[in-house]
Amino acid sequence: MNAPSNIPVGYSRTLRLREMLTSNRLEFLMEAHNGISARIAKEAGFKAIWGSGLSISAQFGVRDNNEASWTQVVDNLEFMADASDLPILLDGDTGYGNFNNVRRLVKKLEQRGIAGVCIEDKQFPKTNSFINGEAQPLADIDEFCGKIKAGKDSQSDPNFSIVARVEALIAGWGMEEALKRAEAYRQAGADAILIHSKLSKPDEILTFAREWAGRGPLVIVPTKYYSTPTDVFRQAGISTVIWANHLIRGAVSAMQAIAKEIHDSETLVNVEDRIASVNEIFRLQDADEYSAAENLYLTAANEKRGAVVLAASRGAGLEAVTADRPKVMLPVAGKPLLRHLAEAFKKEGINDITVVGGYRADAIDASGIRLVVNAKHETTGELASLACAAKHITGDTVISYGDLLFRSYILRDLVESESDFCVVVDSSQTPQAGASATDFAYCSTADDRALFGQKVWLESVVGAGQSLTEGRAPQGRWMGLINVRGGARERFIDTLTQLQQRADFDTLDMAALLNALIAAGQKIEVQYVHGHWRGVNDLDDFRRAGDFAHGQTPIGSEGMENARD
């Protein structure tokens, strides 16, 4: 949802836009073309919106030469005004006709809560200024002045703004003509002048501003001369800068990349973690009603979900990089391992996160989590750390190793399991000669990736110091993730408590707990995966983890090269 507005009651959108145009400070308008982009512009911190004709026509899929009717544009603006309380200055092309069309346009814009309109001195129907601009005819000065006067006489709100856009420089008519037209439009009642240029340097704009000498507010659109330092515009006395089409262009780039990736790979796995979540779309839609319906109809949404992260170790084989921090705080792709995990949990609505620290627990960033400490971490194992957090296992709880990176679907499928206990097993991993067999799993059925809906159950997990069963190959490796349903909590805690009575409890790992649950008659469902995760167990893993994490970065921020593992 949008943050509560601090705008005083009665401080209208039209007044806010008028004050921006006349301000002594340089002000900025951000392009938007529909409701969601208008909300994004507001959340980014912009104070007003440019309703770009190019962008609005583009999102309709038509050309920027009045192929979308003015009524379609105004209907679209209504959604933008509803989605954001920012003032909107419409790019009104030529006014969609003669003086009478401008009169009707102004009335309809006021009815829809639009703060102002910019009209340009070309002939209807217009063509975008950057398409063969020199061949485009300009309107007669007196005729265009008549449009301005008609618009001003028609407005009921005295603060509604009409900005006159001068196209003389675009059309190649020269500086003298541009200044002549701008002065005529000012005298006709225009509240500001927009001077446009297609050059890659701001020379024409700066010359115009110097000759204009502050006779009225001056608006620019630096799409072509975008490399000009913004302070140059301040020093030139420019009133307002319009960033004219960058949200639609950014959206197009992202959509092209995503469409191609999905088409080529025939899967969503490579993009799902790199685009906005569905929940983020709901948030931008201000979906209070949806949340209320979710609470009413989805009882699972009311259940408290938690997570326990076992992060007490320094990390064997990682001593070179953990002198001043535990393994869970190692930086991967610009943020600690723990932050990757916390964000993954929060994405699934798991906000009650308990982290069990030990080695250099003082270096763990505890923001957004609950930190408990296993003071005996140097002489105890995983179950001793889990016991430190047992009282925080109150409802549905995911228990996780602290050195994991994974695709989001893995956690999503785990928590959606209806079984009392569920673990994730990677069927692509097989024991290697001479390597540890720890965490390899024996399951009721091997992974058949062509079949779905068949329950698979865990039979045993190889614990620390144990060996594989002779003559039988495991079905994969346990990832280090288990989901415990709230209704099975007591059975889970009872089993942990019974293990605490053993003399060797301090040496036991999570595999011992899983095997004890199975021995007690508990059924543990297996969710198979085939890759798509990383554990950080040594320096080689640490180096590879960065590549995996970079493959999850949002599309549009970098290329797709690392999307596949």
N, C-alpha and C positions, 0 to 999 in steps of 0.2 A: 504494500500500500504506500501511497505517497505520504511523506511526512506532513504533519499538521502545518497548515499555512500560517505564516506570521503577518499576512497582509491585512491591514485594518479594514473593518467593515466599511463599505462605501468607497473604497479605493479601487475604482473600476479598472478593467483591463484597458479601456481607451485612455484613461488618465495615465496609467503606467507607461503605455507606449509613447504618449505625447511627451512625458517627462524624460523618457530615454532619448527621444529625438532631439530634445532641446537641452539635454544635459551638458555640463561643461566637461564631463568625462567621456572617454571613448566607450561606446556601448556595443554589444554584440548580439546578433540574432542568429539562431541556429535553424537550419532547414529541417522541416518535418513534412511528412506526406500522408500520414494516417494517424489513427489514434495511438498506436503503440509507440511510434517514433516520436510523437508529441510528448508522451510520458517519459520516454528515455531522455529527451532533450531537457525536460524539467529536472529529472533526477541527476543529470550531469551538472546542473547548477546554472543553466542559462535562464535569463530573465524574460525572454520573449522568443517567438518563433516566426520564421519566414515560411509562409505557405507557398513553397516553390511550384511554379507552373510546370517546369521541367519534371520535377520529382513526382508531382501528383499525376501528370499525364503518363509518366513512365510506370507508376504502380498500377495504372489502368491498362498498361500495355499498348498505348497509342502514342502518336507523335505529338511533339510540342508545337502544334500549330492549330490550336482550337478544335482538335478532333473530339476532345471531351467537352461536352456542353458546359456552359457556366452554371447551370442548375446541378449537374453532376459534381462539379467542383465545390459548390456551396454545400451540397449534402455531405460531401467528404469532410469539409471543414467543420461541420457540426460534430462529427465523431472526434475530431481533433480537439475541439473546444471542450467537449465533455470529458476527455481523457486527461486534460491538463488545464489548470486555471491560468496559464500564461497568456499574455496578450499575443494575438496572431496578426501579423501583417501579411495580407494576401498578395501574392504576385498575380495581379489581375490582368496581365497581358495588355491589350489595348482598351480594356473596358468592355470587351465583347460586343462592340458595335458603336453606335453613335451616342450622342449626349443622353438620349432617352434610356438606352441600355445601361449607361453609367448610373443614372438616377435610380433605376430599379435595383441595380446591383448593390448600391450603397444601402438602400433600405433593407434588402435581404441579408446583407452582411451584419447590419446592426441587430436584426432579429435573431441571428445565430450567435451573437456574442463575439463577433470578430472586431478587432480594435482598429483596423485600418486597411487600406488597399493602395497598392502601387500600380499606376497605369503608365504605359510607355507610348511614346509619340511615333508609333508605326501604324500601318494600315491593317484593318481587319480583313481576313484572318491573318494572324501574325505567324512568323517562323522564328525559331530560336535564333538569338542574336549571333551565335557562333557558327551558324550554317550560312555561308556565303553572305555575310552581313552587308557588304558594300553594295550588293545588288538589291537590297531590300528598300523599298520606298518609304519615306517618312511622311507623317501626317502634316497637313497644313497647320501652321502655328495657331492661327485664329480658331480653326476647328477644334484643335486640341485644348486650347484655353477654354473654349465653350464646354468641353467635357468636364474640365476641372471645376468651373463655376457651377455647372449643373449638379455635380456630385456634392459640392459644399452646400449648395442651397437645399439639397435633399436630406442631409443628415439631420437627425433629431438630437443626437448627442454632440454637444459642442467640442468634445475632445476626440471624436472620431477623426482619424488622420488620413489625408490623401497625399501620397507621395508621387511626384511627377518624375518619371524616368526619361532621361535624355539619351537618345540613341545616335546623336549626330556624329560622335567619334567612331562608333561602330560602323556607321554607314559611309564613313570617309568624307564627311562634309566639313570637317575642320573645327578648330578651336573657337573661332569667332562665331560660327553658327551655333555651336554648343552653348556658349555663354549667352548668346542672344535668346535662344529658346529657354534656357533656364530662367533668365530674368523675366521673360514674358509669363512663364508658368508660375513664378513666385507672385507676380502681381495679380495673376488670375485667382490666387488663393491657395496654391499648393503649400502644404505644411512642411514639406522638405523636398529636396532635389536629390534624385539618384543619378549619378553620372557613371556611365558604363564605358569600359574599354576592353578591347580584345588583345592588347599588347601584353607581352610577357614581362615587361618592366612598367613601373608605375608613372613613367614620365608624363603621360597625358593627364593622368589624374592629379598629380601634384601641381602641374601647370594650371589646370582648371581651378583647383582649390586656391591657389595663390591669386588668380584673377578674380575668383568669386568673392574673396575677401570677407567671408563670414556674413554674407547678406542673409543667410538662412541656413537651417540644418542641412548638412551634406552627407549623403549615404553612398557607400561604395560596395562593390561585389568583387573581391580580389581573386576570383577563380583562376584567372590567367596569370596574374602577377603575384601568385601565392607566396613566393620566396621573399617578398619584401618584409623586412622587420616591422612588427606591429607599431613600434614606437615612431616609425616614420609617419604613420597615419595620425598618431596623436599630435606630432609636431606640426602637421599640415592643417590641423583644425578640423579633421573629419569628425562627424558626429557619431556615425553608426557604421559598423562593418557587418555585412551579411555573409555567413558561411552558407553558400547557396544550394549545394546539392550533394553533400558528402555522406549523409546518412543513407540515401538511396544507393549511392555508388558503393559504399561499404557493404550494404546488404546484398547487392548484386554479386560482388566478388565472392562473398561467403556462400551464397546460394549456388553459384556456378561450381565452386570447388566441391561442395557437399554433394550436389547432384552427380557430378562426374565420378566422385569416389564411390558412391553407393552403386551407380550403374556398373562401374568397372569391377568392383569387389563382390557385388551381389550379397552384401551383408551390412548391417548397421554397426558391427563391433568396432570398426575403425573410426567412427565419427561420434558415437553416442556420448563419449566423455569429453568431446571437444566442442560441443554446442550447448546452447542454453537448455537447462532442464525444463521439463514440462511444468514443474512447480514454479520456475521463474516466469514462465508465460502466464500462469495463473496469477502470480503476484502482480505482474504488470497490468493484468486485466482487472485488478482490484477485486479479486474473487472472494469477497466476504461471504456471499451467498453460497458459493461452492463449498467453502470451509464449513459453513453451518450444515449444509446437506451431507457433507462427508461425516461429520460428527453424528448426524441423525441416522444415516443409512449404513455406514461402515463402522461396526462396533469395534473392529480392530484398530481403528484410528484413535479410539479413546484409551487404548492400552498403552501403558508407559513402556518405552523401550530404552534399554541401556546397553552399555558396552564396557568391558574390562579389557585393558591393554596391558600385557605383561612386558614390562620394559625395564627390568632391574639390572640387566647385564651390561657389561662394558662391550662385549663382543669379542669372542676368541678370533684371532687373526686380524683384528682391526685396531690393535694397540697403537699403530702409527698415527691414527687419526682420531683416537678417543682419549687423548691425554687429559683434556679439559672438559669432556662431555660424554654422556652415554651414547650408545649406538643409536638410540631412538631420536637423538638430536642431530645426527649427521645430515648435512645439507644435500638435498637431491633436487636438481632442477630449480634451485633458488629458494627452497624452503625445507625445513626439517622433515624427516620421515614421519614423525608424530603428527605434523600438520597435515600431511597427505592423508593419513589415517583418519584424523578428526574430521576433515572435510568430507571424506567418503561416508563416514557415519552420519554426519549432519544432513547430507544429501538424501539419506534414507529416513530422515526424521528421528534419528537416534541422537539425542542431545545430551543425555545423562551419561557422560563418559568418565570412567575412573581409570586412571593410569597408575600402575604399580611401579614406582621407581626404586632404585637401589644405588648402584654406582653413580656418583656425581648427580644425585637427584636434585641438588641445588641448581644445576644447570638446565633443568627441564622447564620449558615455557609452559606455565600452568594456566594460561589464559583460556577460558572456555572449557576447562576440564577440572576434575577432582583428582588431586595428587595424594596418594598414600605411599608410604615408604616401607619397604622390606629392609629393616635395619640389619638383618643377618644375610643379606644377599651374597656375601662372599662365600658363605658356607652352606647355602641352601639352594634348592632348585625351583622349578616352575610352580609346583603345587604349593610350596611355602609362600611364594608371592601371591598366588591366587587366593590362599587362605586370608591374606591381609585385606583383601577386597571382598570377602564373602558376604559381609553384611550389606554391601551395596548391590548385591544381586537380588532385586526385588520383583521384577517383572520379566518380560521377554528380554534376554540378555545375550549379546554376542561377545564371546571371549576370543581374543586375537593375540597372536604374537605381535611384538612391537616393530618388527623389521619388514613388514609386508607392503608391497605396492600391487594393486590389482585393478582390472577393469570394473566399472561400476556394476555391471550385470551380475557379477559373482556375488557381491553382498546383497543385491536386490533379490536374487533367486534364493539365497540362503534364508533371509528373514521372511520370505513368503512361504517357506515350507510350513506345512501344518503339523509336522511331526514334533513330538516332545523334544527330541534331540536331532540335530542335523549337522553334518560336517561336510567340508569341501575336499574332494580328492582329485588330484591332477592325474588323469590317466595317461598323459604323454610322458611322464617321468618313470624311468626304470632304473634299478640299481646299477651302479657302475663298479667295476672291479676295483677293490682297494678302498672304496669310499664308504662312509658311514651308511648303515641301513636304517638309521633312525627316521621315524615318521612314515615309513612305507606301510601301506594299508592292504589288508586282505578283506575283500568284500564278497557279498553273496553272488554277484554277477559282474562280469567284466563290462567295461564301457562299450556299448553298441551305439555309436553316434547316430545311427539311422532310426533308433526307436525312442519314443518318448512316452511318458506316462507310466513306465514300469518302475516300481519301487526297488531300490537297491539298498542293502543294509550292510553296515560295518560289522565285520567279524572280529578283527583285532588290528592293533597298530604296533609296529616295532618300536620299543622304547629304547632309551639310552643304554648302551652296553649289551643290548640283545641282538640276536642274529635272525636272519630270514629263515623261514621254515624250509627245511631241506626238501628239494623236489617239487616245490610249489612257488610259482612266481606271484608276487603281489600284483594287485590290480592298479596301483598308482601310489602316489605320495600324498599324505595328508598335508594340506596347505598351512594349517595353523589357525583355522577358523572353525568355531563351533557355535551354533545357536541353541540356546536353552529357552524353551517356552516357559512362561510364568507358571503354568499349571504343573510343570515338572521341577520347579525350583527346589521343593523340599527333598525330593528324591536325589537331586544333584548335590545339594548341601549335605544330606545324610551320608552319601557315598564319600564325599570329601572328608567328612568328620571321621568316618570309619578308617580311612587311610591315615589320618593323623595319629591314630593309635599305634601304627606300625613303627618299629624302631628305626626303620630306614626312610621315614617320611621325608626328612630334609633333603634326600637325594632324588626323590621321585619327580618325574616330568609329567606333562599332560597326557602322554600315551598311557601312563599307568592309570590315570583317572578314567580315560575312555575304556580301557580294558576292564576296569572294575565295574563300570556301569553295565557293560555287556554281560559280565559274569553274574551281576545281580538281576539279570533278566530284562534290562532296559534295551529297547530297540533304537538304534541310532541310524537315521537315514543318511544316505550318501548322495551328495550332489556332485556329479562328475563335471570337471572342466578339462579343457585341452589346451594348456598354456594360459596366456593372458594374465600372468602374475609374475612377480619377482620377490625373492627373499634376499636379504642382505646379510650374508654370512661371512664374507671375507672381502679383501680388497678388490678382487675381480668382480664380485657381485656389486660392490659399491660403485665401481666405474660403469658397469652396464646399467645400473639402476637409473642413472641420469638419462640415458637414451630412451628407456622405457617410459619414464615420467614425461619427457619432452613430447612423446607421442600422444600424450593426453592433453596437450595445451590447446586452447580454443582455436578453432578454425578461423582464419582471418588474421591471427597474430603471427603465424608463420606457416610455412608450407606443409605439405602432407608427407614429406620424405620419411619421417619417423613414425608414421601412423601404425605401421605393422610391426609386430615383433617377430 
